[in-house]
């Protein structure tokens, strides 16, 4: 089974009790997002907003809000597509087992994009940007955004759909300095295919033609976020996952049009033209601020007769994009380790905002003839990981040796960190990368896209038993007198808010002096923070605060630290300054008045009563 349209998917979800309709008028300014967030939090169904204030088009969200619902949507193709991706990363399997994989080959062949005539549903009508649902998710957002777009561009050197890129990059529809209906903002981050296409178009002095698809069969937005192996087209993947070939044509102006989309916005990006885009409440749980990004000049906005606008809401994880990530892992879980020799598993920790924190497990086989293991091969693997596509945006990478605990899981946050803290040698195991690129959305660094990384490489026997509670005689000097244990071996310490980058030096000196004669071997990590109670409340809070609010080169300190032959280490506890700094972006906070409205919708007899 494959859905020919978004409408068919919605009908199937509703038939199976996996979608609710909200018929009363809902305001796209904050209210729709607040409803979405509440329903997602309760692991509720997909939501069809039938009456969007200010727009004639209905809207749907939370389609992929749970992994179970995503697997239901792709229940007839998921196993085949997992095998297809696995085969792409290990083609020798097809030679060894030709009959077993014959059907998969046919699936891939039948998934090739299909060019159609212009007489298709998307050509039903034209509209304008301001007539689309003007959804604003967070109070300080710079305007309405397209949050579930499929952005299509072609390679100027090799035009055509088979060399095209389909990616999900947010689109600002109005606000700031954009001319209404004529201009929109195109935000994309590092290591994205569209950047390669724009570079080539700029070199030729040509405008980059951009087509933004919204809606369509659910396989299309999934394809737009998939980290596909080199040479596998997103459009082919969409066809295989959806069991329906990606249908397209070119309009009179030469723009590629998805024939099955609900909406298509076409436009051009001229070389070196940009305007301020943002702010935008983003998936790290903070606003990404206003910065210059490519300016797209709108040509046309197409829609089908029964068009439904598709959107999502991002914020501090977990959110719907968390479920997207779970689906991606379901499909590609075995692919990345096979591309890096010695790597067994890797996990971009969602609770920490994905890119700030990676856990990995690798083999340590360089010197098996020596009884005492130390990090060697896993450091090589770490370098490989940090040079691999979007994994290279990681800020903290913790990698452990599989031989030390074959049952260790990168998906167990507490278990993995405990394993690392029991074995880490703080004089040896921290490896810094300074003045490098980090995630565009991460404001802990020294500038946009700029920051540092640290690889923590751990191999060998257990070196310490971790404190699960503090000894009765344990004390901290002022102003460190509010502190709480987070987990074994980790202490959250509340101190005054950061005023400038120089205030921390004196504080570390106070700690150094206080603990000059104290054995803190069983307390390998202290986290300096604004609210120790919040950090210690649960592991999700701990990893979110610690790894989104710190820049390794600037915010990692240590008791009795030293630099030897340009290698930094410490002989006492490691200290991470995870306070909010003056240059950080604001934390996302909900609008209290809007929350009260949603509360009423959840009261008995309200539209959300049976959901939340």
Protein Blocks (a to p, Z undefined) as FASTA:
>chain_A
ZZfbfklmmmmmmmnopaccdfbdcdfehjlmmmmmmmmmnopacdddfbdghiabdcde
hklmpfklmmmmmmmmmmmmmmmmmmmmmmmlmmmmmmlmmmmmmmmmmmpccdddfbdf
klmpccdfklpccddfbfklgbdcdfbbccddddfklgcjklcccddddddfbgjjbceh
kaccddddehifklmmmmmmmmnopacdddddeejjfklmmmmmpccdehiafklmmmmm
nopacdddddfkopacdfkbmbdcdddddehiacdedjdddfkopacddddddddddfbd
cddfklccddddddddddfklmmmmmmmmmmmmmmmmmpghiabdcddfknoommpccdd
dddfklmmbmbacdfklmmmmmmmmmgcjlmmpmbdcdddfklomkbcfklmklmmmmmm
mmocfklmpccdehiaddfklckbnbehiacddddddedddfbdcdfbdcfklccddfkl
bccdfbghiacddddddfbfmlmmmmmmmmmmmmmmccfklmmbccddfblklmmmpmkl
mmmmmmmmccfklmgccehiadeehiacdfbdcdddfbdcfkbccdddddfklmmmmmmm
mpghiaklmmZZ
